[in-house]
Amino acid sequence: MKTSIKLSALFVLLTAGVFATTVAKADEGGTGVRPKAKEVVTFKSLDHDRGVKVDFVKSESGKSIVKVYNKNNELLLKDVVPSKTDVSKGYVLNGLEDGEYTMEITTNNQVVKKSIHVYQDGDQKSFYIAQ
């Protein structure tokens, strides 16, 4: 149980600032300050460490696409998420076998890829997202 809590805390810390993107803009006023673009996709842990909650920012195309691949690059899941407004969606990972997976999210003409490691932790499945 303590291991799960520690891993959950580690997961939150590692993914807190992962998806921030910055705008490449010329320094017009000579201030050296560049504004950050709004995060396109953010990850949070689902209740009870069962999976990942993905928050999507409103998409220009009105949809976002989530794909999950195994280590052999075989497509395991494809999900189209209508995102005409900000949307949150959860993905339960405890049904996956132990191993390495890739989650690829396409939204607002950007592709975000994250490696997910699923493993057995005592009597339950656990996971972390590698940086």
N, CA, C and O of each residue as an XYZ file, in Angstrom:
524
protein
N       0.817     -1.185      0.000
C       0.000      0.000      0.000
C       0.869      1.261      0.000
O       0.590      2.219     -0.721
N       1.950      1.246      0.837
C       2.842      2.389      0.872
C       3.523      2.586     -0.472
O       3.738      3.717     -0.908
N       3.863      1.474     -1.128
C       4.498      1.556     -2.442
C       3.558      2.217     -3.440
O       3.991      3.034     -4.252
N       2.282      1.870     -3.386
C       1.305      2.475     -4.296
C       1.190      3.970     -4.064
O       1.106      4.744     -5.018
N       1.186      4.377     -2.818
C       1.087      5.802     -2.503
C       2.332      6.528     -2.994
O       2.238      7.611     -3.571
N       3.496      5.934     -2.765
C       4.736      6.549     -3.226
C       4.763      6.661     -4.746
O       5.167      7.688     -5.291
N       4.333      5.600     -5.430
C       4.326      5.618     -6.895
C       3.319      6.629     -7.427
O       3.574      7.293     -8.432
N       2.180      6.745     -6.758
C       1.183      7.739     -7.167
C       1.743      9.144     -7.027
O       1.567      9.982     -7.911
N       2.416      9.400     -5.914
C       3.019     10.711     -5.703
C       4.091     10.983     -6.757
O       4.177     12.090     -7.288
N       4.902      9.979     -7.057
C       5.927     10.111     -8.083
C       5.299     10.395     -9.445
O       5.786     11.243    -10.193
N       4.228      9.692     -9.761
C       3.504      9.891    -11.021
C       3.009     11.323    -11.136
O       3.169     11.952    -12.181
N       2.414     11.840    -10.080
C       1.889     13.202    -10.100
C       3.015     14.205    -10.302
O       2.882     15.143    -11.088
N       4.128     14.007     -9.593
C       5.253     14.927     -9.733
C       5.854     14.897    -11.128
O       6.191     15.939    -11.691
N       5.987     13.697    -11.684
C       6.616     13.575    -12.995
C       5.760     14.141    -14.115
O       6.284     14.659    -15.101
N       4.451     14.043    -13.966
C       3.585     14.468    -15.060
C       3.018     15.866    -14.888
O       2.303     16.354    -15.764
N       3.324     16.518    -13.777
C       2.728     17.820    -13.493
C       3.020     18.861    -14.575
O       2.114     19.577    -15.001
N       4.257     18.949    -15.016
C       4.590     19.985    -15.976
C       5.019     19.474    -17.323
O       5.640     20.202    -18.096
N       4.695     18.227    -17.617
C       5.213     17.578    -18.806
C       4.683     18.174    -20.100
O       5.428     18.279    -21.074
N       3.441     18.558    -20.133
C       2.828     18.923    -21.396
C       2.721     20.417    -21.634
O       1.918     20.855    -22.456
N       3.503     21.190    -20.940
C       3.515     22.621    -21.197
C       4.289     22.871    -22.485
O       5.385     22.342    -22.675
N       3.734     23.649    -23.331
C       4.433     24.017    -24.559
C       4.671     25.520    -24.535
O       3.925     26.265    -23.900
N       5.695     25.952    -25.219
C       5.977     27.380    -25.259
C       5.837     27.881    -26.682
O       6.027     27.141    -27.647
N       5.506     29.136    -26.786
C       5.347     29.767    -28.084
C       6.683     30.358    -28.498
O       7.308     31.094    -27.735
N       7.117     30.035    -29.703
C       8.341     30.623    -30.231
C       7.985     31.984    -30.787
O       7.382     32.082    -31.856
N       8.354     33.034    -30.074
C       7.979     34.386    -30.459
C       9.190     35.291    -30.306
O       9.957     35.163    -29.351
N       9.351     36.179    -31.225
C      10.472     37.112    -31.148
C      10.301     38.005    -29.931
O       9.183     38.350    -29.548
N      11.397     38.364    -29.346
C      11.381     39.242    -28.181
C      11.260     40.678    -28.673
O      12.261     41.365    -28.875
N      10.011     41.125    -28.865
C       9.760     42.418    -29.484
C      10.140     43.575    -28.587
O      10.694     44.566    -29.061
N       9.854     43.471    -27.304
C      10.114     44.593    -26.422
C      11.449     44.513    -25.719
O      11.773     45.399    -24.927
N      12.231     43.491    -25.978
C      13.515     43.354    -25.328
C      13.401     42.955    -23.863
O      14.354     43.128    -23.104
N      12.254     42.426    -23.454
C      12.052     42.089    -22.044
C      12.586     40.717    -21.696
O      12.816     40.428    -20.522
N      12.790     39.861    -22.688
C      13.273     38.516    -22.424
C      12.192     37.577    -21.920
O      12.486     36.431    -21.577
N      10.952     38.032    -21.866
C       9.851     37.212    -21.370
C       9.044     36.704    -22.547
O       8.623     37.476    -23.408
N       8.835     35.399    -22.574
C       8.024     34.801    -23.634
C       6.818     34.130    -22.999
O       6.967     33.367    -22.045
N       5.631     34.403    -23.514
C       4.440     33.806    -22.912
C       4.378     32.317    -23.208
O       4.819     31.862    -24.264
N       3.827     31.562    -22.264
C       3.621     30.133    -22.475
C       2.291     29.913    -23.163
O       1.309     30.601    -22.883
N       2.268     28.943    -24.070
C       1.008     28.555    -24.684
C       0.226     27.721    -23.679
O       0.797     27.128    -22.763
N      -1.061     27.687    -23.860
C      -1.900     26.878    -22.980
C      -1.575     25.405    -23.201
O      -1.347     24.973    -24.331
N      -1.554     24.638    -22.114
C      -1.286     23.214    -22.240
C      -2.359     22.577    -23.108
O      -3.543     22.883    -22.965
N      -1.948     21.694    -24.007
C      -2.872     21.048    -24.922
C      -3.461     19.790    -24.283
O      -4.657     19.527    -24.406
N      -2.619     19.021    -23.605
C      -3.034     17.773    -22.979
C      -2.355     17.675    -21.622
O      -1.164     17.959    -21.501
N      -3.105     17.273    -20.601
C      -2.514     17.023    -19.285
C      -2.978     15.666    -18.783
O      -4.055     15.188    -19.140
N      -2.155     15.059    -17.956
C      -2.435     13.747    -17.385
C      -2.596     13.863    -15.878
O      -1.902     14.635    -15.216
N      -3.531     13.074    -15.350
C      -3.705     12.946    -13.906
C      -4.013     11.484    -13.627
O      -4.415     10.746    -14.526
N      -3.826     11.072    -12.396
C      -4.138      9.703    -12.014
C      -5.625      9.575    -11.738
O      -6.223     10.454    -11.118
N      -6.229      8.472    -12.199
C      -7.616      8.182    -11.851
C      -7.690      7.767    -10.387
O      -6.677      7.397     -9.795
N      -8.874      7.826     -9.805
C      -9.064      7.374     -8.435
C      -8.589      5.938     -8.283
O      -8.775      5.116     -9.181
N      -7.994      5.647     -7.178
C      -7.542      4.303     -6.820
C      -6.461      3.774     -7.762
O      -6.294      2.559     -7.867
N      -5.727      4.643     -8.446
C      -4.589      4.253     -9.292
C      -4.936      3.230    -10.358
O      -4.109      2.377    -10.678
N      -6.122      3.292    -10.910
C      -6.516      2.327    -11.934
C      -6.106      2.743    -13.330
O      -6.069      1.910    -14.235
N      -5.799      4.000    -13.521
C      -5.478      4.446    -14.861
C      -5.166      5.925    -14.921
O      -4.807      6.550    -13.923
N      -5.312      6.472    -16.127
C      -4.925      7.847    -16.408
C      -6.149      8.654    -16.815
O      -6.979      8.198    -17.601
N      -6.245      9.855    -16.268
C      -7.265     10.811    -16.699
C      -6.556     11.803    -17.605
O      -5.553     12.398    -17.211
N      -7.065     11.984    -18.809
C      -6.462     12.890    -19.780
C      -7.392     14.079    -19.961
O      -8.579     13.913    -20.241
N      -6.849     15.271    -19.800
C      -7.603     16.509    -20.012
C      -7.192     17.099    -21.349
O      -6.007     17.309    -21.610
N      -8.176     17.363    -22.189
C      -7.941     17.919    -23.529
C      -8.421     19.366    -23.557
O      -9.498     19.679    -23.052
N      -7.620     20.239    -24.147
C      -8.030     21.611    -24.383
C      -8.879     21.621    -25.651
O      -8.694     20.782    -26.533
N      -9.796     22.559    -25.741
C     -10.644     22.700    -26.924
C      -9.809     22.590    -28.191
O      -8.806     23.287    -28.346
N     -10.224     21.719    -29.088
C      -9.475     21.457    -30.314
C     -10.023     22.288    -31.471
O     -11.234     22.466    -31.604
N      -9.121     22.790    -32.298
C      -9.528     23.553    -33.478
C     -10.345     22.693    -34.439
O     -11.286     23.176    -35.069
N      -9.981     21.419    -34.546
C     -10.686     20.521    -35.464
C     -11.945     19.940    -34.836
O     -12.745     19.305    -35.523
N     -12.127     20.154    -33.525
C     -13.307     19.628    -32.854
C     -13.155     18.203    -32.366
O     -14.111     17.627    -31.847
N     -11.957     17.608    -32.523
C     -11.743     16.250    -32.033
C     -10.269     16.033    -31.712
O      -9.380     16.690    -32.253
N     -10.054     15.090    -30.817
C      -8.713     14.648    -30.476
C      -8.683     13.141    -30.640
O      -9.705     12.478    -30.460
N      -7.529     12.592    -30.978
C      -7.408     11.150    -31.201
C      -6.390     10.582    -30.222
O      -5.267     11.075    -30.117
N      -6.802      9.533    -29.505
C      -5.932      8.851    -28.544
C      -5.651      7.459    -29.086
O      -6.570      6.732    -29.464
N      -4.370      7.091    -29.123
C      -3.966      5.748    -29.552
C      -3.024      5.177    -28.509
O      -2.181      5.888    -27.960
N      -3.175      3.872    -28.238
C      -2.278      3.180    -27.332
C      -1.659      2.020    -28.096
O      -2.364      1.209    -28.697
N      -0.321      1.951    -28.064
C       0.430      0.910    -28.752
C       1.195      0.073    -27.736
O       1.594      0.575    -26.685
N       1.400     -1.216    -28.051
C       2.265     -2.047    -27.205
C       3.708     -1.882    -27.660
O       3.985     -1.098    -28.567
N       4.637     -2.617    -27.035
C       6.056     -2.452    -27.363
C       6.399     -2.903    -28.784
O       7.447     -2.534    -29.314
N       5.520     -3.703    -29.405
C       5.726     -4.134    -30.790
C       5.074     -3.192    -31.782
O       4.960     -3.509    -32.966
N       4.646     -2.029    -31.301
C       3.999     -0.997    -32.106
C       2.672     -1.463    -32.711
O       2.276     -0.997    -33.779
N       1.993     -2.379    -32.026
C       0.658     -2.823    -32.447
C      -0.379     -1.943    -31.773
O      -0.313     -1.712    -30.565
N      -1.335     -1.449    -32.549
C      -2.383     -0.584    -32.024
C      -3.335     -1.385    -31.142
O      -3.953     -2.342    -31.610
N      -3.461     -1.002    -29.866
C      -4.345     -1.682    -28.928
C      -5.650     -0.917    -28.719
O      -6.692     -1.515    -28.452
N      -5.586      0.401    -28.842
C      -6.756      1.236    -28.588
C      -6.697      2.464    -29.469
O      -5.647      3.091    -29.610
N      -7.824      2.802    -30.061
C      -7.957      4.070    -30.777
C      -9.271      4.683    -30.318
O     -10.322      4.045    -30.382
N      -9.202      5.914    -29.857
C     -10.370      6.591    -29.326
C     -10.426      7.992    -29.902
O      -9.446      8.734    -29.831
N     -11.562      8.359    -30.470
C     -11.770      9.714    -30.968
C     -12.590     10.450    -29.923
O     -13.699     10.040    -29.580
N     -12.030     11.537    -29.424
C     -12.666     12.311    -28.362
C     -13.138     13.632    -28.945
O     -12.322     14.451    -29.368
N     -14.471     13.850    -28.973
C     -14.953     15.148    -29.444
C     -14.518     16.223    -28.453
O     -14.824     16.128    -27.264
N     -13.821     17.226    -28.923
C     -13.309     18.245    -28.010
C     -13.585     19.650    -28.532
O     -12.674     20.452    -28.740
N     -14.875     19.919    -28.738
C     -15.272     21.270    -29.131
C     -15.189     22.210    -27.933
O     -15.161     23.431    -28.087
N     -15.149     21.622    -26.739
C     -14.900     22.347    -25.497
C     -13.832     21.559    -24.743
O     -13.429     20.485    -25.188
N     -13.374     22.075    -23.619
C     -12.407     21.331    -22.815
C     -13.061     20.040    -22.330
O     -14.209     20.053    -21.886
N     -12.330     18.920    -22.416
C     -12.873     17.600    -22.107
C     -11.890     16.826    -21.234
O     -10.676     16.987    -21.363
N     -12.421     15.985    -20.344
C     -11.605     15.042    -19.570
C     -12.109     13.642    -19.844
O     -13.315     13.416    -19.943
N     -11.178     12.692    -19.967
C     -11.558     11.310    -20.200
C     -10.567     10.400    -19.493
O      -9.366     10.667    -19.490
N     -11.064      9.331    -18.897
C     -10.218      8.399    -18.178
C      -9.962      7.132    -18.973
O     -10.826      6.666    -19.716
N      -8.770      6.580    -18.810
C      -8.384      5.330    -19.449
C      -7.866      4.387    -18.370
O      -6.851      4.664    -17.730
N      -8.565      3.271    -18.171
C      -8.202      2.291    -17.153
C      -7.098      1.403    -17.710
O      -7.223      0.862    -18.809
N      -6.016      1.254    -16.948
C      -4.846      0.525    -17.414
C      -4.653     -0.828    -16.744
O      -3.765     -1.583    -17.139
N      -5.466     -1.155    -15.737
C      -5.218     -2.395    -15.000
C      -5.547     -3.649    -15.800
O      -5.251     -4.748    -15.333
N      -6.141     -3.536    -16.977
C      -6.398     -4.682    -17.836
C      -5.234     -5.015    -18.757
O      -5.258     -6.035    -19.445
N      -4.222     -4.166    -18.774
C      -3.065     -4.392    -19.638
C      -2.088     -5.357    -18.980
O      -1.971     -5.402    -17.756
N      -1.398     -6.119    -19.797
C      -0.335     -7.000    -19.306
C       0.845     -6.145    -18.860
O       0.976     -4.996    -19.283
N       1.700     -6.698    -18.010
C       2.907     -5.994    -17.607
C       3.751     -5.701    -18.843
O       3.885     -6.547    -19.726
N       4.316     -4.504    -18.899
C       5.173     -4.165    -20.029
C       5.154     -2.692    -20.364
O       4.643     -1.870    -19.604
N       5.724     -2.371    -21.523
C       5.855     -1.004    -22.003
C       4.791     -0.703    -23.052
O       4.520     -1.524    -23.927
N       4.189      0.483    -22.957
C       3.156      0.927    -23.888
C       3.434      2.379    -24.257
O       4.128      3.092    -23.532
N       2.887      2.806    -25.387
C       3.002      4.192    -25.817
C       1.607      4.760    -26.000
O       0.771      4.170    -26.684
N       1.358      5.916    -25.380
C       0.094      6.629    -25.571
C       0.392      7.828    -26.457
O       1.260      8.644    -26.149
N      -0.342      7.924    -27.567
C      -0.136      8.997    -28.535
C      -1.437      9.776    -28.647
O      -2.488      9.202    -28.930
N      -1.367     11.076    -28.426
C      -2.554     11.927    -28.484
C      -2.321     13.000    -29.534
O      -1.327     13.726    -29.493
N      -3.254     13.088    -30.475
C      -3.189     14.093    -31.528
C      -4.331     15.080    -31.315
O      -5.502     14.702    -31.320
N      -3.975     16.346    -31.129
C      -4.980     17.394    -30.942
C      -4.366     18.729    -31.329
O      -3.172     18.950    -31.124
N      -5.167     19.606    -31.881
C      -4.710     20.941    -32.297
C      -3.429     20.883    -33.122
O      -2.511     21.677    -32.914
N      -3.371     19.945    -34.053
C      -2.223     19.772    -34.937
C      -0.925     19.498    -34.185
O       0.159     19.790    -34.691
N      -1.028     18.943    -32.988
C       0.138     18.556    -32.206
C       0.005     17.090    -31.829
O      -1.099     16.590    -31.615
N       1.139     16.407    -31.748
C       1.157     15.007    -31.323
C       1.967     14.918    -30.035
O       3.121     15.341    -29.981
N       1.341     14.359    -29.000
C       2.002     14.157    -27.714
C       2.133     12.654    -27.507
O       1.137     11.932    -27.545
N       3.367     12.179    -27.286
C       3.618     10.753    -27.056
C       4.219     10.576    -25.675
O       5.109     11.323    -25.269
N       3.720      9.576    -24.958
C       4.249      9.244    -23.639
C       4.400      7.741    -23.523
O       3.562      6.981    -24.006
N       5.487      7.316    -22.871
C       5.713      5.897    -22.601
C       5.093      5.559    -21.255
O       5.282      6.275    -20.272
N       4.352      4.462    -21.223
C       3.692      4.015    -19.999
C       4.242      2.644    -19.643
O       4.276      1.746    -20.485
N       4.668      2.482    -18.410
C       5.157      1.199    -17.922
C       4.120      0.635    -16.956
O       3.807      1.256    -15.940
N       3.586     -0.553    -17.279
C       2.596     -1.223    -16.440
C       3.277     -2.406    -15.763
O       3.996     -3.165    -16.413
N       3.055     -2.568    -14.453
C       3.691     -3.652    -13.720
C       2.797     -4.098    -12.568
O       1.880     -3.386    -12.157
N       3.083     -5.285    -12.060
C       2.329     -5.855    -10.948
C       2.944     -5.353     -9.641
O       4.147     -5.503     -9.428
N       2.135     -4.765     -8.774
C       2.588     -4.258     -7.485
C       1.775     -4.947     -6.395
O       0.710     -4.474     -6.000
N       2.298     -6.071     -5.919
C       1.542     -6.854     -4.939
C       0.366     -7.517     -5.614
O       0.543     -8.316     -6.534
N      -0.835     -7.193     -5.166
C      -2.035     -7.806     -5.736
C      -2.750     -6.891     -6.726
O      -3.863     -7.201     -7.153
N      -2.136     -5.773     -7.098
C      -2.791     -4.879     -8.052
C      -1.816     -4.409     -9.125
O      -0.600     -4.471     -8.948
N      -2.366     -3.942    -10.234
C      -1.562     -3.377    -11.317
C      -1.234     -1.929    -10.991
O      -2.065     -1.204    -10.443
N      -0.038     -1.518    -11.324
C       0.389     -0.143    -11.168
C       1.037      0.311    -12.476
O       1.325     -0.503    -13.354
N       1.257      1.585    -12.591
C       1.850      2.112    -13.819
C       2.571      3.416    -13.506
O       2.326      4.056    -12.483
N       3.452      3.788    -14.400
C       4.015      5.134    -14.373
C       4.273      5.566    -15.790
O       4.447      4.742    -16.688
N       4.297      6.868    -15.983
C       4.560      7.437    -17.293
C       5.997      7.936    -17.290
O       6.360      8.812    -16.505
N       6.811      7.370    -18.176
C       8.228      7.739    -18.261
C       8.386      9.071    -18.973
O       7.612      9.410    -19.868
N       9.380      9.802    -18.570
C       9.634     11.120    -19.167
C      10.540     11.003    -20.355
O      10.864     12.010    -20.985
